[in-house]
Amino acid sequence: MLELYDQIQEACGAIRKQWDHTPHAGIILGTGLGGLVEKINVQASIDYGDIPNFLQSTATGHRGRLVCGELEGLSVMAMEGRFHMYEGYPLKQVTLPVRVFKAMGAELFIVSGAVGGMNPLYRCGDVMIIDDHINLMGDNPLIGINDDRLGPRFPDMCAPYDAGLEEVALEIARKQNFQAHRGVLVAVAGPNLETRAEYRFLRQIGADAVGMSTVPEVIVAVHAGLRTVGLSVITDMCLPDALKPANVEEIIAVANDAEPRLTALVSGLLRHEASTHTV
């Protein structure tokens, strides 16, 4: 099996045969949130199966392709669907696309996902700008021998999310008159949802929302030196004293309904990037 560095280079080589551009941003779109790609001026669309060392996405609502092109005047790479630990994949492979974004030349990483809301001030369909996170997945994509070509042995996590871009995202939401919060995401392995006691515990340790992804990708983005923005859509409420069985179809429907708000945030962030960076 190839070393991680070589896997990244092999994947980049295959992508460059179809799209030889330098992306400004790499974007990961989670459950029900793939509609953003309709806004991209698509120059190449590559199924994950055609990219060496990419995994297959088996989660509901994940199409499984890499879309490359332009959005708001910037070159971007967008994953329409992601990989998860609960699918049985090791985190080094789950997060490999983030490494590929960096190796292709990206400076910015935008990641989105559907999450359960535990903060009683949140409502289904709200967007949460991730300000910080808690990793309770029981694993870490950086475990093992460190390759200094990919990042430092002990990356600092005091500010994994770009505070300036958080403010930009909140301002976009205010101007477009939809609800956006700034909060803490806790990541768990899944695939089962949590018990009432677990929700109480997660809330008590400081989490506003819970999900089964995003945090591993952000850890790798920090390791790789990418500026990062995390966007979560609250697709169900996880209040232990008013808990109802989760309905996957309803969760996807809420995510689909929130997609225009997510698109507005990503587009606005990229417009801000275009106005402040020489590309």
VONU-393590 format. One record per residue (C-alpha): x, y, z; residue in one letter. Coordinates in pm, 1 decimal, always signed. Layout:
N
<pt c1="X" c2="Y" c3="Z" residuo="A"/>
...
END
This chain:
279
<pt c1="+0.0" c2="+0.0" c3="+0.0" residuo="M"/>
<pt c1="+129.8" c2="+345.8" c3="-88.7" residuo="L"/>
<pt c1="+226.7" c2="+585.0" c3="+189.0" residuo="E"/>
<pt c1="-22.2" c2="+864.9" c3="+254.6" residuo="L"/>
<pt c1="+193.9" c2="+1124.4" c3="+75.0" residuo="Y"/>
<pt c1="+212.7" c2="+905.5" c3="-233.4" residuo="D"/>
<pt c1="-163.2" c2="+837.8" c3="-222.1" residuo="Q"/>
<pt c1="-224.6" c2="+1213.2" c3="-222.3" residuo="I"/>
<pt c1="+8.0" c2="+1267.6" c3="-518.5" residuo="Q"/>
<pt c1="-154.7" c2="+983.5" c3="-712.0" residuo="E"/>
<pt c1="-501.9" c2="+1129.4" c3="-655.1" residuo="A"/>
<pt c1="-384.0" c2="+1477.4" c3="-758.7" residuo="C"/>
<pt c1="-230.9" c2="+1335.9" c3="-1074.2" residuo="G"/>
<pt c1="-559.4" c2="+1177.3" c3="-1177.4" residuo="A"/>
<pt c1="-753.3" c2="+1497.7" c3="-1105.9" residuo="I"/>
<pt c1="-506.4" c2="+1715.2" c3="-1299.6" residuo="R"/>
<pt c1="-559.7" c2="+1502.6" c3="-1608.9" residuo="K"/>
<pt c1="-918.0" c2="+1634.4" c3="-1614.0" residuo="Q"/>
<pt c1="-878.3" c2="+1972.1" c3="-1440.2" residuo="W"/>
<pt c1="-538.4" c2="+2138.6" c3="-1428.9" residuo="D"/>
<pt c1="-619.9" c2="+2447.0" c3="-1221.5" residuo="H"/>
<pt c1="-516.4" c2="+2572.2" c3="-878.7" residuo="T"/>
<pt c1="-821.1" c2="+2588.8" c3="-649.0" residuo="P"/>
<pt c1="-855.5" c2="+2872.7" c3="-403.1" residuo="H"/>
<pt c1="-1096.5" c2="+2668.3" c3="-190.1" residuo="A"/>
<pt c1="-1182.1" c2="+2308.1" c3="-123.9" residuo="G"/>
<pt c1="-1541.3" c2="+2246.2" c3="-17.7" residuo="I"/>
<pt c1="-1704.5" c2="+1939.4" c3="+143.1" residuo="I"/>
<pt c1="-2083.2" c2="+1915.9" c3="+120.5" residuo="L"/>
<pt c1="-2268.3" c2="+1690.9" c3="+363.5" residuo="G"/>
<pt c1="-2609.6" c2="+1523.8" c3="+378.3" residuo="T"/>
<pt c1="-2869.9" c2="+1695.3" c3="+161.0" residuo="G"/>
<pt c1="-2643.2" c2="+1990.9" c3="+91.1" residuo="L"/>
<pt c1="-2516.8" c2="+1908.8" c3="-256.2" residuo="G"/>
<pt c1="-2727.4" c2="+2176.2" c3="-428.3" residuo="G"/>
<pt c1="-2439.3" c2="+2422.9" c3="-406.1" residuo="L"/>
<pt c1="-2279.7" c2="+2255.4" c3="-708.1" residuo="V"/>
<pt c1="-2559.3" c2="+2397.9" c3="-925.5" residuo="E"/>
<pt c1="-2401.6" c2="+2740.3" c3="-868.0" residuo="K"/>
<pt c1="-2058.0" c2="+2626.2" c3="-983.6" residuo="I"/>
<pt c1="-1942.0" c2="+2688.2" c3="-1338.6" residuo="N"/>
<pt c1="-1841.8" c2="+2323.2" c3="-1375.2" residuo="V"/>
<pt c1="-1521.7" c2="+2251.1" c3="-1568.2" residuo="Q"/>
<pt c1="-1481.5" c2="+1888.5" c3="-1458.7" residuo="A"/>
<pt c1="-1692.8" c2="+1635.3" c3="-1270.7" residuo="S"/>
<pt c1="-1513.1" c2="+1322.8" c3="-1148.9" residuo="I"/>
<pt c1="-1672.2" c2="+1023.4" c3="-977.9" residuo="D"/>
<pt c1="-1489.0" c2="+919.7" c3="-662.5" residuo="Y"/>
<pt c1="-1438.9" c2="+576.6" c3="-814.9" residuo="G"/>
<pt c1="-1221.2" c2="+736.5" c3="-1084.0" residuo="D"/>
<pt c1="-988.4" c2="+904.3" c3="-833.6" residuo="I"/>
<pt c1="-716.8" c2="+676.9" c3="-692.1" residuo="P"/>
<pt c1="-735.5" c2="+628.7" c3="-312.8" residuo="N"/>
<pt c1="-1073.9" c2="+801.9" c3="-277.9" residuo="F"/>
<pt c1="-1335.1" c2="+598.4" c3="-94.9" residuo="L"/>
<pt c1="-1693.7" c2="+526.6" c3="-195.5" residuo="Q"/>
<pt c1="-1962.2" c2="+730.1" c3="-19.3" residuo="S"/>
<pt c1="-2243.0" c2="+502.7" c3="+102.7" residuo="T"/>
<pt c1="-2436.9" c2="+754.9" c3="+311.9" residuo="A"/>
<pt c1="-2790.7" c2="+856.3" c3="+213.2" residuo="T"/>
<pt c1="-2799.0" c2="+1174.3" c3="+3.7" residuo="G"/>
<pt c1="-2428.5" c2="+1165.6" c3="-89.6" residuo="H"/>
<pt c1="-2382.3" c2="+1158.4" c3="-465.0" residuo="R"/>
<pt c1="-2013.7" c2="+1070.6" c3="-464.4" residuo="G"/>
<pt c1="-1833.7" c2="+1297.0" c3="-709.5" residuo="R"/>
<pt c1="-1576.1" c2="+1574.8" c3="-712.4" residuo="L"/>
<pt c1="-1690.4" c2="+1890.0" c3="-893.5" residuo="V"/>
<pt c1="-1421.4" c2="+2133.1" c3="-1013.5" residuo="C"/>
<pt c1="-1481.9" c2="+2478.0" c3="-1157.2" residuo="G"/>
<pt c1="-1547.2" c2="+2840.5" c3="-1070.2" residuo="E"/>
<pt c1="-1772.3" c2="+2995.6" c3="-808.4" residuo="L"/>
<pt c1="-1785.9" c2="+3370.7" c3="-742.5" residuo="E"/>
<pt c1="-1481.6" c2="+3417.1" c3="-966.4" residuo="G"/>
<pt c1="-1263.6" c2="+3171.8" c3="-772.8" residuo="L"/>
<pt c1="-1148.2" c2="+2823.6" c3="-867.4" residuo="S"/>
<pt c1="-1296.2" c2="+2564.4" c3="-633.3" residuo="V"/>
<pt c1="-1310.5" c2="+2190.7" c3="-577.9" residuo="M"/>
<pt c1="-1632.0" c2="+2064.4" c3="-417.6" residuo="A"/>
<pt c1="-1699.2" c2="+1717.8" c3="-281.2" residuo="M"/>
<pt c1="-2060.9" c2="+1624.2" c3="-343.6" residuo="E"/>
<pt c1="-2081.8" c2="+1381.1" c3="-55.4" residuo="G"/>
<pt c1="-1821.0" c2="+1277.2" c3="+200.2" residuo="R"/>
<pt c1="-1687.5" c2="+973.1" c3="+382.6" residuo="F"/>
<pt c1="-1753.7" c2="+873.3" c3="+743.8" residuo="H"/>
<pt c1="-1591.5" c2="+668.7" c3="+1016.4" residuo="M"/>
<pt c1="-1920.8" c2="+482.1" c3="+1065.7" residuo="Y"/>
<pt c1="-1894.9" c2="+345.0" c3="+712.4" residuo="E"/>
<pt c1="-1599.1" c2="+143.3" c3="+837.0" residuo="G"/>
<pt c1="-1327.7" c2="+365.0" c3="+691.7" residuo="Y"/>
<pt c1="-1006.8" c2="+468.1" c3="+874.7" residuo="P"/>
<pt c1="-984.5" c2="+839.9" c3="+943.5" residuo="L"/>
<pt c1="-661.2" c2="+878.0" c3="+742.3" residuo="K"/>
<pt c1="-860.7" c2="+776.7" c3="+434.3" residuo="Q"/>
<pt c1="-1175.9" c2="+965.9" c3="+533.4" residuo="V"/>
<pt c1="-970.8" c2="+1286.5" c3="+543.7" residuo="T"/>
<pt c1="-752.9" c2="+1222.7" c3="+238.4" residuo="L"/>
<pt c1="-958.0" c2="+1461.6" c3="+18.0" residuo="P"/>
<pt c1="-858.7" c2="+1748.8" c3="+248.9" residuo="V"/>
<pt c1="-495.3" c2="+1659.2" c3="+186.0" residuo="R"/>
<pt c1="-568.6" c2="+1657.8" c3="-186.8" residuo="V"/>
<pt c1="-723.0" c2="+2007.7" c3="-165.7" residuo="F"/>
<pt c1="-402.3" c2="+2132.3" c3="-3.3" residuo="K"/>
<pt c1="-175.0" c2="+1952.3" c3="-249.0" residuo="A"/>
<pt c1="-371.2" c2="+2099.5" c3="-541.1" residuo="M"/>
<pt c1="-297.5" c2="+2446.2" c3="-403.0" residuo="G"/>
<pt c1="-605.2" c2="+2539.9" c3="-197.4" residuo="A"/>
<pt c1="-573.0" c2="+2802.2" c3="+75.2" residuo="E"/>
<pt c1="-925.1" c2="+2780.7" c3="+218.1" residuo="L"/>
<pt c1="-1130.6" c2="+2484.3" c3="+339.6" residuo="F"/>
<pt c1="-1509.0" c2="+2508.7" c3="+375.6" residuo="I"/>
<pt c1="-1689.3" c2="+2211.8" c3="+530.4" residuo="V"/>
<pt c1="-2060.0" c2="+2164.2" c3="+588.8" residuo="S"/>
<pt c1="-2275.5" c2="+1895.6" c3="+740.6" residuo="G"/>
<pt c1="-2610.1" c2="+1806.7" c3="+893.4" residuo="A"/>
<pt c1="-2612.2" c2="+1793.8" c3="+1273.2" residuo="V"/>
<pt c1="-2844.8" c2="+1751.7" c3="+1568.2" residuo="G"/>
<pt c1="-2912.6" c2="+2060.6" c3="+1776.0" residuo="G"/>
<pt c1="-2877.6" c2="+2039.3" c3="+2155.2" residuo="M"/>
<pt c1="-2890.0" c2="+2410.1" c3="+2235.8" residuo="N"/>
<pt c1="-3254.7" c2="+2485.7" c3="+2322.1" residuo="P"/>
<pt c1="-3226.3" c2="+2824.0" c3="+2147.6" residuo="L"/>
<pt c1="-3173.4" c2="+2649.7" c3="+1812.5" residuo="Y"/>
<pt c1="-3445.1" c2="+2540.1" c3="+1571.4" residuo="R"/>
<pt c1="-3455.4" c2="+2293.4" c3="+1284.4" residuo="C"/>
<pt c1="-3322.5" c2="+2457.8" c3="+968.9" residuo="G"/>
<pt c1="-3096.7" c2="+2702.8" c3="+1153.4" residuo="D"/>
<pt c1="-2732.9" c2="+2729.5" c3="+1048.8" residuo="V"/>
<pt c1="-2454.7" c2="+2707.5" c3="+1306.3" residuo="M"/>
<pt c1="-2116.9" c2="+2862.1" c3="+1227.0" residuo="I"/>
<pt c1="-1871.8" c2="+2631.5" c3="+1403.6" residuo="I"/>
<pt c1="-1657.8" c2="+2826.9" c3="+1649.7" residuo="D"/>
<pt c1="-1492.7" c2="+2528.7" c3="+1817.4" residuo="D"/>
<pt c1="-1527.1" c2="+2154.6" c3="+1846.1" residuo="H"/>
<pt c1="-1492.8" c2="+1853.5" c3="+2074.4" residuo="I"/>
<pt c1="-1359.9" c2="+1525.3" c3="+1936.2" residuo="N"/>
<pt c1="-1533.4" c2="+1226.5" c3="+2099.5" residuo="L"/>
<pt c1="-1491.5" c2="+990.2" c3="+1806.8" residuo="M"/>
<pt c1="-1232.8" c2="+783.4" c3="+1991.4" residuo="G"/>
<pt c1="-983.5" c2="+826.7" c3="+1707.9" residuo="D"/>
<pt c1="-771.2" c2="+1091.5" c3="+1538.0" residuo="N"/>
<pt c1="-654.1" c2="+1106.7" c3="+1173.5" residuo="P"/>
<pt c1="-307.8" c2="+1223.1" c3="+1284.4" residuo="L"/>
<pt c1="-225.6" c2="+914.9" c3="+1491.8" residuo="I"/>
<pt c1="+83.9" c2="+736.2" c3="+1363.9" residuo="G"/>
<pt c1="+420.5" c2="+842.2" c3="+1227.8" residuo="I"/>
<pt c1="+406.1" c2="+1207.8" c3="+1122.1" residuo="N"/>
<pt c1="+508.5" c2="+1302.3" c3="+768.8" residuo="D"/>
<pt c1="+664.2" c2="+1647.6" c3="+801.7" residuo="D"/>
<pt c1="+582.3" c2="+1714.8" c3="+435.0" residuo="R"/>
<pt c1="+212.9" c2="+1718.2" c3="+531.5" residuo="L"/>
<pt c1="+225.5" c2="+1914.9" c3="+856.5" residuo="G"/>
<pt c1="+376.6" c2="+1940.9" c3="+1206.5" residuo="P"/>
<pt c1="+382.4" c2="+1658.9" c3="+1462.0" residuo="R"/>
<pt c1="+179.9" c2="+1858.0" c3="+1717.5" residuo="F"/>
<pt c1="-53.9" c2="+2102.5" c3="+1538.6" residuo="P"/>
<pt c1="-198.1" c2="+2371.7" c3="+1762.4" residuo="D"/>
<pt c1="-577.6" c2="+2371.4" c3="+1794.2" residuo="M"/>
<pt c1="-637.4" c2="+2691.6" c3="+1989.0" residuo="C"/>
<pt c1="-820.7" c2="+2840.1" c3="+1687.3" residuo="A"/>
<pt c1="-910.5" c2="+2567.7" c3="+1434.9" residuo="P"/>
<pt c1="-1176.8" c2="+2786.0" c3="+1269.1" residuo="Y"/>
<pt c1="-1097.4" c2="+3123.7" c3="+1111.3" residuo="D"/>
<pt c1="-1250.5" c2="+3385.4" c3="+1342.7" residuo="A"/>
<pt c1="-1252.1" c2="+3656.6" c3="+1077.4" residuo="G"/>
<pt c1="-1445.1" c2="+3441.6" c3="+831.7" residuo="L"/>
<pt c1="-1687.5" c2="+3342.2" c3="+1109.2" residuo="E"/>
<pt c1="-1774.3" c2="+3710.7" c3="+1143.7" residuo="E"/>
<pt c1="-1815.0" c2="+3742.1" c3="+767.1" residuo="V"/>
<pt c1="-2053.5" c2="+3445.1" c3="+766.2" residuo="A"/>
<pt c1="-2261.9" c2="+3587.8" c3="+1051.2" residuo="L"/>
<pt c1="-2283.6" c2="+3922.9" c3="+870.6" residuo="E"/>
<pt c1="-2400.0" c2="+3749.4" c3="+551.6" residuo="I"/>
<pt c1="-2677.5" c2="+3577.4" c3="+749.1" residuo="A"/>
<pt c1="-2783.9" c2="+3906.6" c3="+908.9" residuo="R"/>
<pt c1="-2800.9" c2="+4081.8" c3="+572.0" residuo="K"/>
<pt c1="-3001.6" c2="+3797.6" c3="+418.7" residuo="Q"/>
<pt c1="-3228.6" c2="+3777.2" c3="+723.6" residuo="N"/>
<pt c1="-3188.9" c2="+3415.8" c3="+828.4" residuo="F"/>
<pt c1="-3088.2" c2="+3262.6" c3="+1159.1" residuo="Q"/>
<pt c1="-2723.0" c2="+3172.5" c3="+1210.7" residuo="A"/>
<pt c1="-2561.1" c2="+3089.8" c3="+1543.3" residuo="H"/>
<pt c1="-2199.7" c2="+3054.9" c3="+1650.4" residuo="R"/>
<pt c1="-2149.8" c2="+2734.8" c3="+1845.7" residuo="G"/>
<pt c1="-1952.6" c2="+2426.4" c3="+1943.3" residuo="V"/>
<pt c1="-1978.6" c2="+2098.2" c3="+1751.7" residuo="L"/>
<pt c1="-1911.0" c2="+1764.9" c3="+1917.8" residuo="V"/>
<pt c1="-1821.1" c2="+1472.9" c3="+1688.6" residuo="A"/>
<pt c1="-1912.2" c2="+1114.3" c3="+1774.0" residuo="V"/>
<pt c1="-1844.8" c2="+794.5" c3="+1581.3" residuo="A"/>
<pt c1="-2206.0" c2="+688.7" c3="+1513.9" residuo="G"/>
<pt c1="-2389.9" c2="+544.3" c3="+1333.9" residuo="P"/>
<pt c1="-2649.6" c2="+521.6" c3="+1611.0" residuo="N"/>
<pt c1="-2794.9" c2="+841.2" c3="+1746.5" residuo="L"/>
<pt c1="-2743.8" c2="+924.4" c3="+2110.6" residuo="E"/>
<pt c1="-2941.8" c2="+827.9" c3="+2419.9" residuo="T"/>
<pt c1="-3107.9" c2="+1091.5" c3="+2635.9" residuo="R"/>
<pt c1="-2831.2" c2="+1050.9" c3="+2893.6" residuo="A"/>
<pt c1="-2566.1" c2="+1099.7" c3="+2625.1" residuo="E"/>
<pt c1="-2733.9" c2="+1418.3" c3="+2499.5" residuo="Y"/>
<pt c1="-2737.4" c2="+1553.1" c3="+2855.0" residuo="R"/>
<pt c1="-2368.3" c2="+1470.9" c3="+2890.5" residuo="F"/>
<pt c1="-2273.4" c2="+1629.7" c3="+2557.3" residuo="L"/>
<pt c1="-2464.4" c2="+1945.0" c3="+2643.0" residuo="R"/>
<pt c1="-2302.8" c2="+1963.9" c3="+2986.9" residuo="Q"/>
<pt c1="-1951.1" c2="+1950.0" c3="+2842.8" residuo="I"/>
<pt c1="-2022.6" c2="+2252.7" c3="+2624.5" residuo="G"/>
<pt c1="-2155.6" c2="+2128.4" c3="+2290.1" residuo="A"/>
<pt c1="-2433.5" c2="+2305.3" c3="+2101.1" residuo="D"/>
<pt c1="-2467.6" c2="+2045.5" c3="+1824.3" residuo="A"/>
<pt c1="-2364.1" c2="+1686.3" c3="+1758.9" residuo="V"/>
<pt c1="-2257.0" c2="+1517.8" c3="+1436.0" residuo="G"/>
<pt c1="-2067.6" c2="+1220.7" c3="+1294.2" residuo="M"/>
<pt c1="-1821.2" c2="+1403.8" c3="+1069.5" residuo="S"/>
<pt c1="-1644.8" c2="+1738.5" c3="+1008.2" residuo="T"/>
<pt c1="-1408.5" c2="+1728.9" c3="+1306.6" residuo="V"/>
<pt c1="-1160.0" c2="+1478.7" c3="+1152.9" residuo="P"/>
<pt c1="-1148.1" c2="+1683.5" c3="+833.1" residuo="E"/>
<pt c1="-1088.2" c2="+2003.7" c3="+1029.5" residuo="V"/>
<pt c1="-808.1" c2="+1843.3" c3="+1232.4" residuo="I"/>
<pt c1="-635.6" c2="+1752.7" c3="+905.5" residuo="V"/>
<pt c1="-703.6" c2="+2098.5" c3="+758.7" residuo="A"/>
<pt c1="-532.0" c2="+2258.5" c3="+1058.8" residuo="V"/>
<pt c1="-243.2" c2="+2012.3" c3="+1025.3" residuo="H"/>
<pt c1="-212.6" c2="+2105.9" c3="+657.7" residuo="A"/>
<pt c1="-226.2" c2="+2481.3" c3="+724.0" residuo="G"/>
<pt c1="-562.6" c2="+2553.5" c3="+559.7" residuo="L"/>
<pt c1="-781.5" c2="+2836.8" c3="+679.7" residuo="R"/>
<pt c1="-1109.4" c2="+2672.9" c3="+775.9" residuo="T"/>
<pt c1="-1479.3" c2="+2757.1" c3="+793.6" residuo="V"/>
<pt c1="-1729.3" c2="+2506.2" c3="+932.0" residuo="G"/>
<pt c1="-2103.2" c2="+2532.7" c3="+861.6" residuo="L"/>
<pt c1="-2359.1" c2="+2304.2" c3="+1027.1" residuo="S"/>
<pt c1="-2729.3" c2="+2278.7" c3="+944.5" residuo="V"/>
<pt c1="-2949.8" c2="+2184.9" c3="+1239.9" residuo="I"/>
<pt c1="-3164.1" c2="+1908.5" c3="+1092.3" residuo="T"/>
<pt c1="-3321.1" c2="+1771.5" c3="+1412.0" residuo="D"/>
<pt c1="-3349.7" c2="+1875.9" c3="+1775.1" residuo="M"/>
<pt c1="-3190.2" c2="+1654.0" c3="+2037.6" residuo="C"/>
<pt c1="-3345.8" c2="+1777.4" c3="+2360.3" residuo="L"/>
<pt c1="-3341.8" c2="+1486.9" c3="+2608.1" residuo="P"/>
<pt c1="-3666.8" c2="+1582.4" c3="+2782.1" residuo="D"/>
<pt c1="-3856.2" c2="+1614.6" c3="+2452.0" residuo="A"/>
<pt c1="-3682.1" c2="+1350.6" c3="+2245.8" residuo="L"/>
<pt c1="-3852.4" c2="+1188.5" c3="+1947.7" residuo="K"/>
<pt c1="-3725.4" c2="+905.1" c3="+1725.7" residuo="P"/>
<pt c1="-3515.2" c2="+1044.2" c3="+1440.8" residuo="A"/>
<pt c1="-3653.5" c2="+1020.5" c3="+1087.9" residuo="N"/>
<pt c1="-3384.1" c2="+1012.0" c3="+818.5" residuo="V"/>
<pt c1="-3623.4" c2="+1131.4" c3="+546.6" residuo="E"/>
<pt c1="-3723.4" c2="+1432.2" c3="+758.8" residuo="E"/>
<pt c1="-3358.1" c2="+1510.5" c3="+835.6" residuo="I"/>
<pt c1="-3270.9" c2="+1511.8" c3="+464.9" residuo="I"/>
<pt c1="-3579.0" c2="+1724.3" c3="+389.7" residuo="A"/>
<pt c1="-3471.5" c2="+1985.5" c3="+647.0" residuo="V"/>
<pt c1="-3117.7" c2="+1985.5" c3="+503.2" residuo="A"/>
<pt c1="-3255.3" c2="+2033.5" c3="+152.0" residuo="N"/>
<pt c1="-3473.7" c2="+2319.3" c3="+273.7" residuo="D"/>
<pt c1="-3172.9" c2="+2485.5" c3="+439.2" residuo="A"/>
<pt c1="-2951.3" c2="+2443.7" c3="+133.6" residuo="E"/>
<pt c1="-3025.0" c2="+2792.5" c3="-11.3" residuo="P"/>
<pt c1="-2904.8" c2="+2947.3" c3="+315.5" residuo="R"/>
<pt c1="-2589.2" c2="+2738.6" c3="+307.5" residuo="L"/>
<pt c1="-2534.0" c2="+2834.9" c3="-56.7" residuo="T"/>
<pt c1="-2573.4" c2="+3201.8" c3="+36.1" residuo="A"/>
<pt c1="-2307.7" c2="+3165.8" c3="+305.7" residuo="L"/>
<pt c1="-2056.2" c2="+2981.9" c3="+88.8" residuo="V"/>
<pt c1="-2110.6" c2="+3218.4" c3="-204.9" residuo="S"/>
<pt c1="-2077.8" c2="+3520.6" c3="+22.8" residuo="G"/>
<pt c1="-1760.4" c2="+3387.9" c3="+181.6" residuo="L"/>
<pt c1="-1606.3" c2="+3330.7" c3="-159.9" residuo="L"/>
<pt c1="-1707.2" c2="+3680.6" c3="-273.8" residuo="R"/>
<pt c1="-1530.6" c2="+3815.2" c3="+35.0" residuo="H"/>
<pt c1="-1225.1" c2="+3606.1" c3="-49.5" residuo="E"/>
<pt c1="-1225.0" c2="+3731.1" c3="-408.0" residuo="A"/>
<pt c1="-1239.9" c2="+4092.0" c3="-287.4" residuo="S"/>
<pt c1="-954.2" c2="+4054.4" c3="-39.2" residuo="T"/>
<pt c1="-714.3" c2="+3821.8" c3="-221.3" residuo="H"/>
<pt c1="-515.2" c2="+3851.4" c3="-540.7" residuo="T"/>
<pt c1="-601.7" c2="+3545.5" c3="-749.4" residuo="V"/>
END
